Amino acid sequence: MTMDVVIVGANGQIARLLGERLVARGDEVRGVVRSAEYAEALQEAGIQPVLIDLEADSAEDDLAHASHGADALVFAAGAGPGSSSERKWTVDYQGAVHTVTAAGRVDVPRVIVISAMGTDDPPQDDSTFSVYLQAKAKADVHVRGAGVGHTIVRPGRLTDDPPTGRVQVGRHVDRGDISRADVADVLVAVLDNESAAGRTFEVVAGPARIEDAIPGLADMHDTLD
């Protein structure tokens, strides 16, 4: 059964890998990006580009309009390295709020959020990375309380290594690395497994096959939900 998936922040590295995987297996994919400069690359990858500025006043309405009929929304947007602390709040936090609110408005059954390790108890100083974790933490709290089906994925330190297909998942795991390609495969597995619904989990490279680890989330306790 094919899926209709909207990826918010579709020009990001993990998002591109996810989009490629979904298109390759026959899913319909819409990719939300801020700038038209990314549209051609998305089209070439078989993804329908949708231009939305997450920092615009109309962002929530635009996302709701773009998400009609979707089976899932994946929030993969971020202000990115080198951006200001202010944009961590307007993109990483408020963008997630817009996304989950839009999903609720048009009855999209699932929202999957790419978050980060370290967001349960983020440092409270005003360094840019600390503010990033604070914004992610607040976004996660909002998503969990929004009344929309959701999964929050918190990967460890991201690398560009080839995929291994093996991970360690849990409510809390020891800090470690994980390739962006493996994160993309985890997201595909999350989309395919209802057992991931309502879960917040960390993921790093590990011994378990992804196709075994994600269904195993059904037995995970301490989900914060």
C-alpha positions in Angstrom: 0.0 0.0 0.0 1.5 3.3 -1.1 1.6 6.3 1.3 1.2 10.0 0.7 3.9 11.8 2.8 4.7 15.5 3.2 8.2 16.3 4.2 8.7 19.7 5.8 12.2 21.0 5.2 12.7 18.7 2.2 16.0 20.1 1.2 17.8 18.9 4.3 20.2 16.1 4.1 18.1 13.5 6.0 15.0 14.7 4.3 16.5 14.2 0.8 17.5 10.7 1.7 14.1 10.0 3.1 12.4 11.4 0.0 14.5 9.2 -2.3 13.6 6.1 -0.3 9.9 6.8 -0.3 9.8 7.7 -4.1 11.8 4.5 -4.9 9.2 2.3 -3.3 6.3 4.1 -5.0 5.1 6.5 -2.4 3.7 10.0 -3.2 6.0 12.6 -1.7 5.4 16.4 -1.3 8.4 18.4 -0.3 8.0 21.7 1.6 10.9 24.1 1.0 11.3 27.8 1.5 13.0 28.7 -1.7 12.3 28.0 -5.4 16.0 27.2 -5.9 15.4 23.7 -4.4 12.3 23.0 -6.6 14.1 21.6 -9.6 16.2 19.2 -7.6 13.1 17.9 -5.8 11.2 17.4 -9.1 14.1 15.5 -10.6 14.0 13.2 -7.5 10.3 12.6 -8.1 9.1 14.8 -5.3 6.4 17.5 -5.7 7.8 20.8 -4.4 5.7 23.0 -2.3 7.0 26.5 -1.5 6.2 27.6 2.1 8.1 30.0 4.4 7.8 28.5 7.9 8.6 32.0 9.3 5.7 33.7 7.5 2.5 34.6 9.2 0.7 32.4 6.7 2.8 29.3 7.4 0.2 27.3 9.4 -2.5 28.0 6.8 -0.1 27.2 3.9 0.9 23.9 5.6 -2.7 22.9 6.2 -3.5 23.5 2.6 -0.5 21.6 1.4 -1.2 18.6 3.6 -4.8 17.7 2.6 -5.1 14.0 2.1 -1.6 13.1 3.4 -1.0 10.0 5.4 1.8 11.6 7.4 3.8 14.8 7.9 7.5 14.6 8.6 9.0 17.6 10.2 12.7 17.7 9.1 13.2 21.5 9.0 15.8 23.4 10.9 17.4 26.8 10.9 20.7 25.0 10.3 24.4 25.6 11.4 25.4 29.2 11.5 21.9 30.5 12.0 21.0 32.9 14.8 19.5 31.8 18.1 16.4 33.7 17.2 15.9 31.5 14.1 16.2 28.4 16.3 12.9 29.6 17.8 11.2 30.7 14.6 12.1 27.5 12.6 13.0 24.6 14.9 10.3 25.4 17.5 7.6 27.5 15.8 8.0 25.5 12.5 7.2 22.3 14.4 4.2 24.0 16.1 2.9 25.1 12.7 3.4 21.6 11.3 1.5 19.7 14.1 -1.2 22.3 14.2 -1.7 22.1 10.5 -1.9 18.3 10.7 -4.6 18.5 13.3 -6.6 20.9 11.2 -6.8 18.7 8.1 -6.8 15.3 10.0 -3.4 14.1 9.0 -3.1 11.0 11.2 0.6 11.1 11.9 3.4 13.6 12.5 7.0 12.4 12.7 9.4 14.9 14.1 13.2 14.8 13.8 14.4 16.1 17.1 17.8 15.6 18.9 19.4 13.9 21.8 19.8 16.1 24.9 16.4 17.7 24.8 14.9 16.2 27.9 17.2 18.4 30.0 18.7 21.0 27.7 21.4 23.4 29.0 20.0 26.8 29.9 22.9 29.0 28.8 22.5 31.3 25.8 25.0 29.6 23.5 23.5 28.9 20.0 23.7 25.1 20.5 22.0 25.3 23.9 19.2 27.5 22.4 18.8 24.9 19.6 18.3 22.2 22.2 15.9 24.4 24.2 13.9 25.1 21.0 13.8 21.4 20.2 12.8 20.5 23.7 9.9 23.0 23.7 8.8 21.8 20.3 8.7 18.2 21.5 6.6 19.1 24.5 4.1 20.9 22.2 3.9 18.0 19.7 3.2 15.5 22.5 0.4 17.6 23.8 -1.2 18.5 20.5 -3.6 15.6 20.3 -2.2 14.4 17.0 -0.7 11.0 16.3 3.1 11.5 16.5 6.5 10.0 16.8 9.6 12.0 17.9 12.9 10.6 16.7 16.0 11.8 18.5 19.2 10.8 16.7 22.7 11.0 18.1 25.6 12.8 16.4 25.0 12.7 12.7 27.6 11.5 10.2 27.8 11.0 6.4 28.9 7.4 6.7 27.2 4.7 4.6 24.1 3.1 6.1 24.6 0.0 8.3 21.0 -0.9 8.7 21.7 -1.5 12.4 20.8 0.8 15.4 20.2 1.0 19.1 16.9 2.6 20.1 15.4 3.4 23.5 13.8 6.1 25.6 17.4 6.9 26.6 20.6 5.4 25.1 24.2 6.2 25.5 25.4 9.1 23.3 26.9 8.0 20.0 27.0 8.5 16.3 24.5 7.5 13.6 24.6 8.1 9.8 22.1 10.3 8.2 21.3 7.4 5.9 20.4 5.1 8.8 18.2 7.9 10.3 16.4 8.0 6.9 15.8 4.3 7.1 14.6 4.6 10.7 12.1 7.2 9.5 10.8 4.8 6.8 10.4 2.1 9.4 8.5 4.5 11.7 6.2 5.4 8.9 5.5 1.7 8.3 5.0 0.7 11.9 2.0 1.7 14.1 4.0 0.5 17.1 6.0 3.7 16.8 2.9 5.9 17.3 3.1 8.0 20.5 6.7 7.2 21.0 9.6 9.5 21.8 12.9 7.7 21.4 16.7 8.1 20.9 18.6 6.3 18.2 22.3 5.7 17.6 24.3 3.1 15.7 24.0 -0.3 17.3 23.5 -4.0 16.9 19.8 -4.3 16.1 18.5 -4.4 12.6 16.2 -1.4 11.9 13.4 -3.7 10.8 13.5 -5.4 14.2 14.3 -2.3 16.4 11.3 -0.1 15.3 8.6 -2.7 15.8 10.2 -3.3 19.2 9.2 0.2 20.3 5.8 -1.3 21.2 7.4 -2.8 24.3 9.3 0.4 25.3 8.1 2.1 28.5 8.6 5.7 29.8 7.4 7.5 26.6 6.5 10.7 28.4 3.1 10.5 26.9 
